[in-house]
Amino acid sequence: MFLTFFASAQEQCSLSINGTVIDEYTDTPLSFVNVTIQEINQGVSTDEDGTFFINNLCPGHYHLSISHIGCDPKLIHLDLDQDTTLHLFLAHTPVSLDGVVIAGKSGAKNIQAKSTIGKQLIEDNIDSNVSELLERETGVTSLKNGNNVAKPVVHGLFGNRLTIMYNGVEQAGQQWGNDHSPEIDPLIANRLTVIKGASALEFGGANFGSVVLVEPRKIGREPHLHGRLGYSFASNGRGHNANLKMQQFTPLVAWRINGTFKRYGDGRAPNYFLNNTGFDEYNFAIQLEKSFKDKLFTELYVSTFNSRLGILRGSHIGNLTDLETALTSSIPFFTEPAFSYELEAPSQEVHHHFFKLNSKYYLSESKQLEFSWASQINDRKELDVRRSGRSDIPALSLLQYTNTIDVKYKQTVTEGNIKIGSQNVFINNSNEPGTGILPLIPNYFSARSGVYGILNRNIGNLLFEMALRYDFVLQNVATINSSREIVNYENRFHNLAGATGISLKLSNTQSLSINTGYAMRNPAINELYSNGLHQGVSGIEEGSIDLNTERSWKTTLEYKLLTGSDFSLESLIYFQRIGNYIFLEPQDEVRLTIRGAFPVFKYTQTEASISGFDLNAQYSFTNSLIGNLKYSYTLGNDMTNDVSLINIPAANIFNSFTYRFNKSWSFSNARIENVEIEWNNRYVFKQSRVLEEQDFTAVPAAYFLTGLRASFNQVFSKYTLRYFFKLENALDTKYRDYLNRQRYFADDLGRNFSLGISLKF
């Protein structure tokens, strides 16, 4: 009886799992990949051929964790009742390339130039906003207003020319100000993608060849409750960052929730505090998904973003003499020697609420119809330093309602795809009464209706893509002149856009792609009708009703080289000509108002060209030591006046050396794995082409920053702890960045270290 029982037990626990892990981009085996069965904390690492083998397993339900340094980890739910073989793919190559998702018949992949930031990097930078995360990519910088406000700049373009897609919908906030960050919590995203080609016409007609995609992941068919709880502390600003994410798939509905809280006090430059530059932020999102008989997929997504942030007190000056002193002083006015979490005027309060209902109906294996309706509410209040105790009354209070209706039809054809769509956006923007000040932005209603078509095809080693788009824009605007009379305007615009691209596979390791496209962009409301003090950037802004529609032609040439896992290179050359280029030009004037003294800016037009070069290269010295080099150069010319364009990012170079411990250490009830240490350096050149008379202060000098990053996982049977650390501006360098409007008055942030921990269950 004992022998029979023993044999039966041996038979029941004699199952095995084996498999191979492959690099998704190079199709080469990945060694030193950690494969762990969480329930029994048993794991192995892949060998030089990328293979692994785990035996003596009992039948049951298991979670298989696949992780590798430099990759987003994968978690697979497995019902084990027999010997199982797995073929797994990881996006290992750090040079960012576009991925391919194959469902049913495969079609031609998109050939636009892309770069992507993965989930692990987003989670390890819980203290960063969308713009700060995107700065890691070549060709991407940030236009800032202090240390808590930043918006992305791609190839020298930002704001109304750069479309940000939040969960498939064009983000519709108050995008007219350089001090207005995208109201998006990056921790809701599975990845952030930057499209730098000229054929991003699907995502809105106003973009001039660059789009940022903030993409949450679809909820997997995992029946168990899983989640992540993360926290980090940042020394500069004494910031607290917390995030909770949970999800589960059930037969009734798949659900995910995400909540984020942040609180920061005064930032610190190397020699002084940046008083009144803290912020509070709290966000929440819920995602529900339901499939009906594999034909109809429906998603409901609701989120809210809420932020209260301070503006450097020393940027608001009372008289002309003090303003001239502040623009040349090394230390800003109103600087106190003590740290504080308190937020006073000048400050901003922003609430952004988002609702989306999306449905996909699969007509057949190759045909798909998609409908989505999204509604957004953006409530922005800007508070100024006002006399007689009225600083709590907003100087600007705007409420914006946006509704977006999208309809798409997709069809897979022989060696290709066809996509046809219609996009309709309706915006109602109004000033809430009670400010006592003439509004900077008038009340307006805007409607945009667009149609587009995209075709791509595989022809041997050649990929071909073509896109066309037409948009009709209607603007009804009610302005108030200096005599407090209402003046109405009605504007109608017809915008055309077209693009084509070709990608040629030169060999198994090389490819060459070219994209070229034409686009039109009508003047935005702020460019036409701004009139008054823009509190957030401490300047007076004036629009011009005589502005004409911009016309742009952009061409990109991209070369990729992947020689296995040892070396990879991605380079991109681009040139863009923009007729009637609209920009905010500093005037040779400082104006004294009852609210203080402020520099004057005016929207004007010129003939412009923007060109540049992006380079991203990686080399593996050994299996453990990897080097990365990134370089970006952008050249902007005002061709009418034969000077440089302002607000064009300076050339910059980034390099890092990463050491990865390709082994794990087992303890009594846990394993230590994925240990990684990175040393990084960034050098930003001086924007020397801008003349002194083009701005209120001289262009700041070049600067060099160095930092460290480290992380590792502690794996238990039921959960995983991840520890991460980063040190920024380690040498406490004193510097001012050209694209930071705060540079007029103060230095940028000094040394900062962040320490964080996350629990995955």
Protein Blocks (a to p, Z undefined) as FASTA:
>chain_A
ZZmmmmmmmmmmmcccddddddfklopacehiacddfklopacdddfkopacdehiaedd
dddddddehiacdddddddfbdcdddddddfblbacdddddehjaddddfbdcddddfkl
mmmmmmbcfklmmmmpghiacddedjkbccddeehiahjllccdeehiacdddfkbfklc
cdddfklpfbdcddfbfklmmnojkbghiacddddddddddfbdcddddddddfehpaac
dddddddddfkbccddddddddddddddfkbccehiaccdddddddddddehhlaccddd
dddddddddddfklpcfbfklmmmmmmpcbdghiafbdcfbdcddddddddddddddddd
dfblmbccdddddddddddddddddehhimmpcfbdcdddddddddddddddehiacddd
dddddddddddehklpacfbdcdddddddddddddddehjaccddddddddddddddddd
fkopacddddddddddddddddddfblmbccddddddddddddfklmmggcjdfknopac
dddfkbccdddddddddddddehjkbccdddddddddehiacdddddbddddfkbccddd
dddddddddddddddddddfblmbccdddddddddddfknopacehiacddddddddddd
fbddddfkbccehiacddddddddddfkbcfklpmbdcdddddddddddddddddfkbcc
ddddddehklopacddfklmklmmoccddddddddddddZZ
